[in-house]
């Protein structure tokens, strides 16, 4: 008896890594996000949910980047709040 259905792939086989561009350094990504927000006069995201997702991404990058990343994330949150208050 075969453990796999005819169309089911082997879930435990090693998967080939997709070819993609190498990820940029977290500090570079945070710096770019902060520069984009400082230059903006309104939120660059379509809604609050997208803004929150970007804030969560900034937090994740800051965890990897250490103290300098935490400082950049704090500045990103301040800029996001500035832009949010400008739209209200």
Order of alpha helices (4+ residues) and beta strands (2+ residues): alpha-alpha-alpha
